[in-house]
């Protein structure tokens, strides 16, 4: 039993280039959305940390002047910034 090699006919260059362009465009859109989301997340974390640090620093004077332990109250979440990725 003999096997014959089939001659592979290369695809036209236009078809391959178009597919690569479409895949590149789709992947770039996804990458930019992920980068934008990560940037918004880091900015939110920074704003939240600044607000929490302000509350902590405000309680330091009370903690230094009193003999008991002073806790920072974080139960009121309305004063902390909300995570809003696609809006202002």
Number of C-alpha atoms within 10 A of each C-alpha: 3 4 5 6 6 6 6 6 6 7 8 8 8 9 9 11 11 11 11 12 11 11 11 12 12 11 12 12 11 12 12 11 12 12 12 14 15 13 13 16 14 12 14 18 15 13 15 17 14 13 15 17 13 11 14 15 13 12 15 13 11 14 15 11 8 9 8 9 8 13 11 14 11 12 7 7 9 8 11 15 14 12 15 11 14 8 5 5
